[in-house]
Each structure stands twice: as C-alpha cells, then as structure tokens.
Amino acid sequence: MSATACSKLQTQSPEGHSERLEKAAGVSDFKITTSRDLWDHTRDSPRSGKPIADLSKAKVTRSKESKYLVDVHLTGTQLVQYLRDLDHQAHRGEWGGNSDPIAVRTYDALAPVVDSIKKGERPKAVPTVVIDDSPASPSSAPAGPDSAS
C-alpha cells in the first residue's frame, strides 16, 4: 500500500492536537458535565493505540446542574486518553469510514477549554466543559422583569 493510501486510512487529527494533549497531561482535575449516555458512548469507544489510562475509573457523580447530567472528573492522563480516543473516532481518514458525530461534538467542546490551559500555570478553577444543548427548564431559567407576579 502506498504512503498516500495509508494516510487516507489514518486519523486526520486537527491542527493543534499534539499541543492539546501536552496541555491535558498537566492537569490534575478536568470536569465534564454531560448526559450519562454521551459519557458512556464516548468512554467506551474503540481505543486509539495502547491505552495509557483506564477511563472506567474516572470519577462520575450526579450533577447539581440537572438530574439528567453527570459530572465526570478526569486526571490529566485520563484526559489525554479520552482526547486520543475522541480524535480517533471524530477525525477518521478519507477511507476510515464515517466519523462518529457524538465524538466530533465532544472533541469540539473540549478542545477550546484544553487550549485555554497555560502550561506551567495552575488554573484558578477546575477546567470545566458543559455539553448540554437542551433548553433550560423554567425552574432553572434566570428571573426576568416579567417574572414577578
């Protein structure tokens, strides 16, 4: 198989992916708030290369934001593994089959937050990503001028 053919089978990582992994490696805690099924789907996706962390050991708790969401806390090593796995599923080569839209959505949500991490500087708060595009429930919506009875 030619080098061109091999490149069409490989993951086509987005620009900045390697730097993103380096930044992710340095965090002690990274929080993702999302639905349980999205976490389960992406956590259990096929691995990219030899696993360096066990994502099944991530701390998962019910979110205070909504009864439909969970908070997932990842260590830096787990975050690197998760980003590698998402990249493998979201950015398939031309001949690698269809990309997983759930992996694409998740990777695209995590990338800017990871990119904002400054290597060597401790963040003021735990880097957090919320993946929930559903509308706010009336009880959680901010009160507006028309809400007074």
URBEL-V786161 format. One record per residue. N is the residue number from 1. PHI is phi as a letter, one per 40 degrees, with the letter a starting at -180 (none if undefined). PSI is psi in whole degrees, 0 to 359 (none if undefined). BURIAL is # if it has 9 or more other C-alpha atoms within 8 Angstrom, else .. Layout:
# URBEL-V786161
N/PHI/PSI/BURIAL + N/PHI/PSI/BURIAL
This chain:
# URBEL-V786161
1/none/137/. + 2/c/164/. + 3/c/324/. + 4/c/316/. + 5/c/318/. + 6/c/321/# + 7/c/334/. + 8/c/347/# + 9/c/335/# + 10/c/160/# + 11/c/136/# + 12/b/77/. + 13/d/143/. + 14/c/161/. + 15/d/137/. + 16/g/3/. + 17/c/315/. + 18/c/316/. + 19/c/324/. + 20/c/317/# + 21/c/321/# + 22/c/318/# + 23/c/317/# + 24/c/323/# + 25/c/333/# + 26/c/357/. + 27/c/147/# + 28/c/338/. + 29/a/131/# + 30/b/127/# + 31/b/133/# + 32/b/123/# + 33/b/121/# + 34/a/180/# + 35/c/152/# + 36/c/319/# + 37/c/326/. + 38/c/315/# + 39/c/312/# + 40/c/317/. + 41/c/311/. + 42/c/328/# + 43/c/323/# + 44/c/11/. + 45/c/157/# + 46/d/143/. + 47/c/153/# + 48/b/104/. + 49/g/192/. + 50/c/127/. + 51/c/139/. + 52/b/350/. + 53/a/150/. + 54/c/105/. + 55/c/340/# + 56/c/347/. + 57/c/5/. + 58/c/147/# + 59/c/119/. + 60/b/123/. + 61/b/160/. + 62/c/135/. + 63/c/145/# + 64/c/344/. + 65/c/321/. + 66/a/148/. + 67/c/349/. + 68/c/359/. + 69/b/158/# + 70/b/154/# + 71/b/124/# + 72/b/123/# + 73/b/122/# + 74/b/144/# + 75/c/171/# + 76/d/316/# + 77/c/319/# + 78/c/321/# + 79/c/320/# + 80/c/313/# + 81/d/315/# + 82/c/314/# + 83/c/320/# + 84/c/315/# + 85/c/316/# + 86/c/317/# + 87/d/315/# + 88/c/321/# + 89/c/331/# + 90/c/336/# + 91/b/57/# + 92/c/150/# + 93/c/171/# + 94/d/324/. + 95/b/10/. + 96/c/6/# + 97/g/182/. + 98/c/141/. + 99/c/148/# + 100/c/116/. + 101/c/332/. + 102/c/319/# + 103/c/320/# + 104/c/311/# + 105/d/317/. + 106/c/313/# + 107/d/315/# + 108/c/332/. + 109/c/322/# + 110/c/322/# + 111/d/309/# + 112/c/329/. + 113/c/316/# + 114/c/319/# + 115/c/331/# + 116/c/349/. + 117/c/135/# + 118/b/117/# + 119/d/135/. + 120/g/355/. + 121/b/129/. + 122/c/127/. + 123/c/152/. + 124/c/334/. + 125/a/163/. + 126/c/126/. + 127/d/131/# + 128/b/139/# + 129/b/133/# + 130/b/121/. + 131/b/92/# + 132/a/102/. + 133/c/10/. + 134/c/154/. + 135/c/153/. + 136/c/142/. + 137/c/156/. + 138/d/326/. + 139/c/339/. + 140/b/355/. + 141/c/143/. + 142/c/147/. + 143/c/134/. + 144/b/181/. + 145/c/336/. + 146/c/3/. + 147/c/348/. + 148/c/136/. + 149/b/none/.
